[in-house]
Amino acid sequence: SGFSWRETSWLFPFTHDLINLRHGPTRSTPHELARLIGVSNNIADASVAALGIAATTLCLLITGQLVAESKIHKSADAYMRGIVRKAADGDLNIGHTVFARRRTAEHKPLVAC
């Protein structure tokens, strides 16, 4: 996907003024994001164990943006459980989702900060 952490606020606008990821995630980032979007620490920990910190952070960003756009019908926690399950089954492709976010973001006007 060629993802750069500097793209975070552009691809995931819900993060604006909430969390700074310009230099990438730290060990505490998954729990910080999980708390902000309503995902339990247990699910965040399971995701870190399955995917690592960077991929978990991306999955939480994807989940958080979908929550912000009212596109998750159950809960952020249930959505992340599904992501962890997909990862365990080898069916997770974060790159496709990041690519789709880029295409969506390209068609939205930039908002002055």
C-alpha positions in Angstrom: 0.0 0.0 0.0 3.0 2.3 0.4 1.3 3.8 3.5 3.1 6.6 5.3 2.0 7.6 8.9 2.0 11.2 7.7 -1.1 10.3 5.7 -3.1 9.5 8.9 -5.1 12.7 9.3 -5.8 12.8 5.6 -7.0 9.2 5.3 -8.6 9.0 8.7 -10.0 12.5 9.4 -11.6 11.4 12.7 -8.0 11.5 14.2 -7.6 15.2 13.6 -6.7 16.8 16.9 -7.2 13.5 18.7 -3.9 11.7 18.1 -0.6 12.5 16.4 0.8 9.6 14.3 3.1 11.5 12.0 6.0 9.5 13.3 4.2 6.2 13.6 2.6 4.3 16.5 4.2 3.6 19.9 3.4 0.8 22.2 0.6 2.8 23.8 -1.0 3.8 20.6 -3.3 0.8 20.2 -4.8 1.3 23.7 -5.1 5.0 23.1 -7.0 4.5 19.9 -9.1 1.7 21.3 -10.2 3.9 24.1 -11.2 6.7 21.7 -13.3 4.5 19.5 -14.9 2.1 21.9 -12.7 -1.0 21.5 -11.8 -3.0 24.6 -8.2 -3.4 25.7 -8.6 -7.2 25.4 -9.4 -6.9 21.7 -6.6 -4.4 21.2 -4.2 -6.8 22.9 -5.4 -9.8 20.9 -4.9 -7.7 17.7 -1.4 -6.7 18.7 -0.5 -10.3 19.5 -1.9 -11.4 16.1 -0.8 -8.5 13.9 1.7 -6.3 15.7 1.5 -2.7 16.8 1.6 -1.0 13.3 -1.0 -3.3 11.7 -3.2 -3.1 14.8 -3.0 0.7 14.7 -4.0 0.7 11.1 -7.0 -1.6 11.8 -8.0 0.7 14.7 -7.8 3.7 12.4 -10.0 1.9 9.8 -12.5 1.0 12.5 -12.5 4.5 14.0 -13.1 6.1 10.6 -16.0 3.7 9.9 -17.5 4.5 13.3 -17.1 8.3 12.6 -18.9 7.7 9.3 -21.7 5.6 11.0 -20.8 2.6 8.8 -20.5 0.1 11.6 -23.8 -1.4 12.6 -22.9 -3.4 15.7 -20.0 -2.0 17.6 -16.4 -1.0 17.1 -15.5 -3.9 19.5 -17.3 -6.4 17.3 -15.8 -5.0 14.1 -12.2 -5.3 15.6 -13.0 -8.9 16.8 -13.9 -9.7 13.1 -10.6 -8.1 12.0 -8.6 -10.3 14.4 -10.5 -13.4 13.2 -9.8 -12.5 9.6 -6.1 -12.1 10.4 -6.1 -15.5 12.1 -7.7 -17.0 9.0 -5.2 -15.3 6.7 -8.0 -13.3 5.0 -7.0 -9.8 6.1 -5.7 -7.4 3.5 -5.1 -4.0 5.1 -3.4 -2.7 1.9 -6.6 -2.9 -0.1 -8.5 -0.9 2.6 -5.8 1.8 2.7 -5.9 2.0 -1.1 -9.7 2.4 -1.0 -9.3 5.1 1.7 -6.9 7.0 -0.5 -9.4 6.9 -3.4 -12.1 8.1 -1.2 -9.9 10.9 0.3 -8.8 12.0 -3.2 -12.4 12.9 -4.0 -13.1 14.9 -0.9 -12.2 18.6 -0.8 -9.4 19.6 1.6 -10.5 21.5 4.6 -8.2 24.3 5.9 -7.0 23.6 9.4 
